[in-house]
Amino acid sequence: MFKRVIVIVLDSVGIGVLPDAAEYGDFGANTISNIAQSQNGLFLPTMETMGLGSIEQISGVKKLNQPIGSFGKMAEISKGKDTTT
């Protein structure tokens, strides 16, 4: 068991699309992937080793077989487009 856990929340760095995105004019929203495409890829080696590439396909960020961290993405349950934290 871990004595300490560090949670990194990249607020406003959208990753993927929520099922209700079209209701808010956000269909196709995927902030980090869209930025990566516009910049010909991102260089995020630390986030890559922690598993960022396992959440969503991001240009320049590899999906590793054995990332050093746990990873995931959150979605809000309530209606609206607000932060999930």
Beta strands, then each sheet from edge to edge (+ up, - down):
end
